[in-house]
Amino acid sequence: MPPTTQSIFDVKESVVVDGQNIEFKLPSAGLYTLTLIDKETNQVISRERFNGTIGENTKKIYTNSIQSRYLYLLLEDVTKKEIGRTTIITKWKNY
């Protein structure tokens, strides 16, 4: 399956595999936070702060150690303003 260049936040849900690149647009350069939240328990699974650039940004998403199959992916700016939210479904690789 070829990598998509569509922003992950432009769709309601996405199936992702461990190590997959996700792409999204940012309104300005600065500090942002990507948070993975378990959809059933609302618990934060992981949180990553990063310096984003205006326009297209790419991050790798790692899901191997995550037990949950359905997660929210939340993108917030430094003021905790929500920039994007989507549902991701983790898919394990068949080794």
ABEGO torsion letter per residue (X at the ends): XBBBABBAAABABBBBBBGBBBBBBBABBEBBBBBBBBAAAGBBABBBBBBBBBEBBBBBBBAAABABABBBBBBBBAAGBBABBBBBBBBBBBX
